[in-house]
Amino acid sequence: MKSIQRRGTAAYYTQRLRQARKDFVHTLSLEYSTLFEEYLNKVEASILKAKVENLQKLKKKVAFSSGIDFTGDKSAQKDEMHPDEFIRLGVQEFKRKSP
């Protein structure tokens, strides 16, 4: 049991959160410890924080590639053009300048 606790603690400090959660749950199923329950709560909070950060990154990536404004700011959406609009304007400019 002590080796599982140590592996879970090491996983927590090296940001391998899923492995840490698995080890702490296993440890708590064998013997209850408030210390490892606190570690498990920290791991769960870290996992939730990572999920939220990844979701925000994904939203930004989608917003950048599609031109959608997730912030709800309508004035910013009017000032910025969709990337496809830039391409269309570039093609028109090329056709106008070509003989």
Protein Blocks (a to p, Z undefined) as FASTA:
>chain_A
ZZmmmmmmmmmmnopaklmmmmmmmmmmmoccfklmmmmmmmmmmmmmmmmmmmmmmmmm
mmmmnopafkopaklmmmpccfklmmmmmmmmmmmmpZZ
